[in-house]
Amino acid sequence: MSRRVFAALIALGMGWLSGCAVGPVDRFTLEVDLPADFELKTAANYRPATGQTCTLPVRRGKRPERKLFFTEFNPVANRVSYELPLSETIEGCPSVLSSVQFEFYAKWGKRDSDVGGDRASIGIPDRLPEGFPVMPESGVQELRGQCRWYFRTVGRSHAITKLLECNSLDDEGQPEKYKAGGGAQRDQLTGKTLRLILTVTADELPAFGDSWIAVPGGWRRCKGKSFEDLSAYCQGNTTDFKPIKMPDGRICDVYPTCK
């Protein structure tokens, strides 16, 4: 999977759903499979069609070239679905869908602050580079991603917090180095379904290297120079550790089993 598709995507911003279509509109179905306790913001971005000399103004506030959709937290895994036009005339300018961007947040604990987030994107170019997957005969193109929680400690109490990272999966189901998403060729999408599938692995890992040591039952936090050392790199010391504060307030030696 080439990274060139992602380099062409514009940064995710704020706006409101607006704009109208003029003339025939080609549509497709966009679906997102979300794990439990995920919240999603989706942005469909449009640009002048290839060969058009018109431009869309850069502005704040209302942006008719950008459609936003919001999905609230759901305690169970679920699928959200949108019907999106592949082309429409925006303020007199014939435009096409150029990308879809996703910003999602997930809960990892019971407190309001126990939330992590990440982004994903799908490029919708005129033509994909050679070697990209094409629309299957089933009419459903799937892009798979896997999310993982990374744990760390913060503050003088060395309290546990978590970061979320969601990467694409290769054809063998192995995580790749770039964000979830991918690319789909625009002229292959009419009347078809494009589906982003996200899962969460139960295997958590330390957010930073040389800070934790794997032990039976989980991980121990390296002591560093002292208990007050917030960075606390191991630096070869695999015998001196410090206690950590769990999200429920317990003081433990091993994360996540608290043994």
MOBELKA-V814857 format. One record per residue. RES is the residue in one small letter. SS is DSSP state (hx for helix, st for strand, lp for the rest). Layout:
BEGIN
res:RES ss:SS
res:RES ss:SS
END
This chain:
BEGIN
res:m ss:lp
res:s ss:lp
res:r ss:lp
res:r ss:hx
res:v ss:hx
res:f ss:hx
res:a ss:hx
res:a ss:lp
res:l ss:lp
res:i ss:lp
res:a ss:lp
res:l ss:lp
res:g ss:lp
res:m ss:lp
res:g ss:lp
res:w ss:lp
res:l ss:lp
res:s ss:lp
res:g ss:lp
res:c ss:lp
res:a ss:lp
res:v ss:lp
res:g ss:lp
res:p ss:lp
res:v ss:lp
res:d ss:lp
res:r ss:st
res:f ss:st
res:t ss:st
res:l ss:st
res:e ss:st
res:v ss:st
res:d ss:st
res:l ss:st
res:p ss:lp
res:a ss:lp
res:d ss:lp
res:f ss:st
res:e ss:st
res:l ss:st
res:k ss:st
res:t ss:st
res:a ss:st
res:a ss:st
res:n ss:st
res:y ss:st
res:r ss:st
res:p ss:st
res:a ss:lp
res:t ss:lp
res:g ss:lp
res:q ss:lp
res:t ss:lp
res:c ss:lp
res:t ss:lp
res:l ss:lp
res:p ss:lp
res:v ss:lp
res:r ss:lp
res:r ss:lp
res:g ss:lp
res:k ss:lp
res:r ss:lp
res:p ss:lp
res:e ss:lp
res:r ss:st
res:k ss:st
res:l ss:st
res:f ss:st
res:f ss:st
res:t ss:st
res:e ss:st
res:f ss:st
res:n ss:st
res:p ss:lp
res:v ss:lp
res:a ss:lp
res:n ss:st
res:r ss:st
res:v ss:st
res:s ss:st
res:y ss:st
res:e ss:st
res:l ss:st
res:p ss:st
res:l ss:lp
res:s ss:st
res:e ss:st
res:t ss:st
res:i ss:st
res:e ss:lp
res:g ss:lp
res:c ss:st
res:p ss:st
res:s ss:st
res:v ss:st
res:l ss:st
res:s ss:st
res:s ss:st
res:v ss:st
res:q ss:st
res:f ss:st
res:e ss:st
res:f ss:st
res:y ss:st
res:a ss:st
res:k ss:st
res:w ss:lp
res:g ss:lp
res:k ss:lp
res:r ss:lp
res:d ss:lp
res:s ss:lp
res:d ss:lp
res:v ss:st
res:g ss:st
res:g ss:st
res:d ss:st
res:r ss:st
res:a ss:st
res:s ss:st
res:i ss:st
res:g ss:st
res:i ss:lp
res:p ss:lp
res:d ss:lp
res:r ss:lp
res:l ss:lp
res:p ss:lp
res:e ss:lp
res:g ss:lp
res:f ss:lp
res:p ss:lp
res:v ss:lp
res:m ss:lp
res:p ss:lp
res:e ss:lp
res:s ss:lp
res:g ss:lp
res:v ss:st
res:q ss:st
res:e ss:st
res:l ss:st
res:r ss:st
res:g ss:st
res:q ss:st
res:c ss:st
res:r ss:st
res:w ss:st
res:y ss:st
res:f ss:st
res:r ss:st
res:t ss:st
res:v ss:st
res:g ss:lp
res:r ss:lp
res:s ss:lp
res:h ss:lp
res:a ss:st
res:i ss:st
res:t ss:st
res:k ss:st
res:l ss:st
res:l ss:st
res:e ss:st
res:c ss:st
res:n ss:st
res:s ss:st
res:l ss:st
res:d ss:lp
res:d ss:lp
res:e ss:lp
res:g ss:lp
res:q ss:lp
res:p ss:st
res:e ss:st
res:k ss:st
res:y ss:st
res:k ss:st
res:a ss:lp
res:g ss:st
res:g ss:st
res:g ss:st
res:a ss:lp
res:q ss:lp
res:r ss:hx
res:d ss:hx
res:q ss:hx
res:l ss:lp
res:t ss:lp
res:g ss:lp
res:k ss:lp
res:t ss:st
res:l ss:st
res:r ss:st
res:l ss:st
res:i ss:st
res:l ss:st
res:t ss:st
res:v ss:st
res:t ss:lp
res:a ss:lp
res:d ss:lp
res:e ss:lp
res:l ss:st
res:p ss:st
res:a ss:lp
res:f ss:lp
res:g ss:lp
res:d ss:lp
res:s ss:lp
res:w ss:st
res:i ss:st
res:a ss:st
res:v ss:st
res:p ss:lp
res:g ss:lp
res:g ss:st
res:w ss:st
res:r ss:st
res:r ss:st
res:c ss:st
res:k ss:lp
res:g ss:lp
res:k ss:lp
res:s ss:lp
res:f ss:lp
res:e ss:lp
res:d ss:lp
res:l ss:lp
res:s ss:lp
res:a ss:lp
res:y ss:lp
res:c ss:lp
res:q ss:lp
res:g ss:lp
res:n ss:lp
res:t ss:lp
res:t ss:lp
res:d ss:lp
res:f ss:st
res:k ss:st
res:p ss:lp
res:i ss:st
res:k ss:st
res:m ss:lp
res:p ss:lp
res:d ss:lp
res:g ss:lp
res:r ss:lp
res:i ss:st
res:c ss:st
res:d ss:lp
res:v ss:lp
res:y ss:st
res:p ss:st
res:t ss:lp
res:c ss:lp
res:k ss:lp
END
